[in-house]
Structure formats: structure tokens, C-alpha cells
């Protein structure tokens, strides 16, 4: 049978409806995952079409998955971070939702205080265990949507839960029906999807969920959880590791609408950002992230990375306030005591800082030569130079111009006598065995000791600039 697909304006063959394969022994994909070797990436050369949804967005799990990897947040910290997240997402709600726990009194108080802020975005959702008591918690919290864990690989079904696939599906569908009976939108977390039998369990289960959604009139979301970070986005990769294959398969074979598909990845193999972007490109409207990528083991997809990726793919920030990224990083360090590796993109202290003299020389001529974009305008983070034994005259001159906000007609160059004298002192420091960069305070004091009058002049320029900000 053929039919006309109005979404693509083409004739297509009638979709094949996959049935549950209730196997006696678990499918562990030992050819891909031998455990005593590095997991294999296998190709079948089957490519699926790119299918970017008309609308894409970010969802957040900082207060759920993310918080499980850090010291517990206080209620005030959750509220403060929630406000910063809302500011980053902007009025269009690019950061669309944020999920909370409900188990402790502190969890519930934090959720309530965030609700009381009256912010349009992000919408507050929850994550619960699949039982009647937890459904009541969701209703009492006044939350419309909740996440429900529905592990889908045989590693979990057979080895953790000691069930068959049929028993697992029956259990999961019962839980989802219970949520629907409470008027709650279920978000089904397909745990370990990149080690699951895609056509033998994942698609048949998704088909049943879509039937329930049509019957109830309540949307049922599917979160594709790359729990172990096994997903890859290479063209022609075989399932179950193919990110685009998973998204396409659920969208095409199970007819899950894009707005009900959400990708959740982990960074065990350094692929978390590209995998999330691939999920967008091939038909998922949502990618699930956490601020700074905090989370279980290697962490989740960094929310700030996908905010930048959104602007790169769409050609617009769509109202997002990227300066909130800098304030979020500052808050994590100053209020939570969280250590951000200095070279972390967008949020690390040194992400747009150079130590190489040849780079600093280019920065002196034009920051665009070595800065990824106008980080001062976009992130409120001017490009910096750190001073060490490799910085040279150009690096010191750049540091002075930047640190004191010297205007164009007062900038100094690398031939200035002050710069030459400072380099002599710096070189001597390293000749005596120093192996760390010089801090801003050290350099400031160095200038004061060399030429107090010029130091006073520099500081005055800095005060004028800061007074305008």
C-alpha cells in the first residue's frame, strides 16, 4: 500500500508497524559492546534524511540529574540559578522546561518558590518513581508534566529488573495509563536507548505509547536517553548507536511528532554536544541539558553550549541573553564553590585568554584574529591575555590595554619603555624558576612600582570605563 505524505508532499509506502519481540535471552550486542574492549562503531551505510523541526528548544535537568553529581543546592541557590536560567532562555523560552525532584521538603519548597516567581519560562516539570504515591506528589505540586523512567535495553530489563520484554512493556504501559488517569502528561525516559533492541522493543513500545496518546488526547513525550554516551553521529552508522537513526526511526516508524521527541545524552565518549545537535537536525525538537554539563559520571550536555549551538544553527539568538552564561559561571564558582576547568568553552576563566606572545601580537592588532567572536559584547567577557614566559612584549602590552580599559588614543604598544621594563622583570622571575602565570594583582603592583604616575593614569581610565557600565 502507498499513501501521500502531506508533510513531505510525496508518495510513500505504508509504514510497517513493528511488533514486540519477546526474546528468551537478552540481546546485549556483544559484537558492539564486548565490555573487555572499547565499544565498536559499526556501519551499514544506511543514511536517513535530515529533518530539522520548525521549532527547537532546550530543556534543563540541572536540579535533577545535574544536582546528583554535586553538593546539594540550597533552596536559595536553586531559586537564584532558576532566575539566571530564565534570563538566558529569554522571552521566547528557548530554555523551555526545567525538571525538579519532589521527594524532600527542601525539593518541594524550592519548586514552590520558583513557581512563585511567576516566570513564563522555563516551565517546571518533575521526575518521579513510577508509583501512585509519587503521582499524588505531582498533582499536589501543581505540575502538568512529569518524567517517568522506562528502561529499554535488555541490560536493564533482564539484568536489573529481572523481567521479560513483554513484562517490562506491560508494567510501563500500566504506569503511563496511571499518569494519564491523573491528568498528568507523561514524559517517558527511554533509559539506555543506545544499547536497546530498536525494532524489537523501542519502536513497538513507542507505537503503544502513541496509541495511548491518541486515545487520551494527552501528549506523551519520549526522552531518548543515551545513558552511557554510546551514541555516535557518523553517517551510515548502525543502530542502536546511530543518533540520527534513533530519532528518524521513532519519528518515522512510531510516528512520534518532533515536539514530543527529546534527546538526553551523556559525555562518556566526548560526543555529547555533537550528538545533541544531531538530534535537532534529524527531527527532535528538544535537547535535555544541564548548566555547565554537571551530572552523572562524565556529565550531561552543557546547556550553555546548546544555547550557542542554537544561535549558530538558527542564525539568531531569538531573545536569549548570553551574558547570563557568564553570570551563571560566576555564581557556580562564588556561591557553590564549583571548580570550572579554566579552558572550558564559554565559561572557563581562560577560554578566551591567550598566553602565547605571537597570539597576543595578533590580538594587539585586531582581537578578531584570535578571538572566536566578540566575547565582550556577547558574553560580557572581553578577550584576555595571561602573562608568562611566552607572552613577550606584545602580551604585556595587550594585558595593560585590556586590564585598565585604555581608550584607543591612549593604548600603548609593545615598544613602550614600561612594557620593556616589565618584560625584563617577568623574564627574571622565570629565570629564577617560576612556573606559574603572573596574576593581575602582581602585574598591577609591578606597574605601580615602576611608574606610579602612569599607574595612577591607567587606574583613572579604568574607573571611568567601569562607571559607564
Secondary structure, 3 states (H helix, E strand, C coil): CEEEECCCCEEEECCCCCCCCCCCCCCCCCCCCCCCCCCCCCECCCCCCCCCCCCCEEEECCCCCHHHHCCCCCHHHHHHHHHHHHHHHCCCCCEEEEEECCCCHHHHHHHHHHHHCCCCCCEEEEEECCCHHHHHHHHHHCCCEEEEECCCCHHHHHHHCCCCHHHHHHHHHHHHHHHHHCCCEEEEEECCHHHCCHHHHHHHHHHHHHHHHHHHCCCCEEEEEECCCCCECCCCECCCCEHHHHHHHHHHCCCCCHHHEEEEEECCCCCHHHHHHHHHHCCCCEEEEEHHHCCCCCCECEHHHHHHHHHHHHCCCCCCCCHHHHHHHHHHHHHCCCCCCCCCCCCCCCCCEECCHHHHHHHHHCHHHCCCCCHHHHHCCCCEECECCCCHHHHHHHHHHHHCCCCHHHCCCCCCHHHHHHHHHHHHHHHCCCCCCECHHHHHHHHHHHCHHHHHHHHHHHHHHHHHC
